[in-house]
Amino acid sequence: MSVDELYYQIYELKERLGILQEEYWHQTSGPDTWYFWFNIVSVIIPFVLLYFFLDRGRVFEIGFYGFAIHVMWSNVV
């Protein structure tokens, strides 16, 4: 088998792999699955609750606390 034939086979396999990965994503993580919408809702609902129940007088204190925790964990990991 020549080098050009091997390269062509590798190219074809990469193309097929890309198609299979896209098909897998559509079957498992696409917008027509229930867990996609569960993930969206689990992100949106806490933000809506935070908007309505956040103590507006302490917003900077709460934000700084969250930022400090984020920075500390990014340095730990």
C-alpha positions in Angstrom: 0.0 0.0 0.0 1.4 3.4 -0.9 1.7 6.4 1.2 -1.0 8.2 -0.8 -3.5 5.4 -0.3 -2.8 5.3 3.5 -3.3 9.1 3.7 -6.6 8.8 1.8 -7.8 6.0 4.1 -6.9 8.1 7.2 -8.7 11.1 5.6 -11.8 9.0 5.0 -11.8 7.6 8.5 -11.5 11.1 10.0 -14.4 12.3 7.9 -16.5 9.3 9.0 -15.5 9.9 12.7 -16.6 13.5 12.4 -20.0 12.5 11.1 -20.4 9.9 13.8 -19.5 12.4 16.5 -22.0 14.8 15.3 -24.7 12.2 15.1 -23.9 11.1 18.7 -24.2 14.6 19.9 -27.6 15.0 18.2 -28.8 11.8 19.8 -27.6 12.5 23.3 -27.3 16.2 23.8 -29.5 17.9 21.2 -32.3 20.3 22.0 -34.8 17.5 21.4 -33.7 15.5 24.5 -35.2 16.0 28.0 -31.8 16.3 29.7 -30.8 19.2 27.5 -33.8 21.1 28.7 -33.2 19.9 32.3 -29.7 21.4 32.2 -31.0 24.7 30.7 -33.7 25.0 33.4 -31.3 24.1 36.2 -29.2 27.1 35.2 -32.0 29.6 34.5 -34.1 28.9 37.6 -31.4 29.7 40.2 -30.7 33.0 38.3 -34.4 34.0 38.4 -34.6 33.1 42.1 -31.4 35.1 42.8 -32.8 38.1 41.0 -36.0 38.1 43.0 -34.6 37.2 46.5 -31.2 38.8 46.5 -30.6 41.4 49.2 -29.8 44.4 47.0 -27.9 46.1 49.9 -25.4 43.3 50.1 -25.0 42.5 46.4 -21.3 43.6 46.3 -20.5 41.6 49.5 -22.2 38.5 48.1 -20.5 39.0 44.7 -17.1 39.5 46.2 -17.6 36.3 48.4 -18.4 34.3 45.2 -15.5 35.8 43.4 -13.1 35.0 46.2 -14.3 31.4 46.4 -13.9 31.1 42.7 -10.3 32.5 42.8 -9.3 30.3 45.7 -10.6 27.1 44.1 -8.9 28.0 40.8 -5.6 28.3 42.7 -6.2 25.0 44.5 -7.0 23.0 41.4 
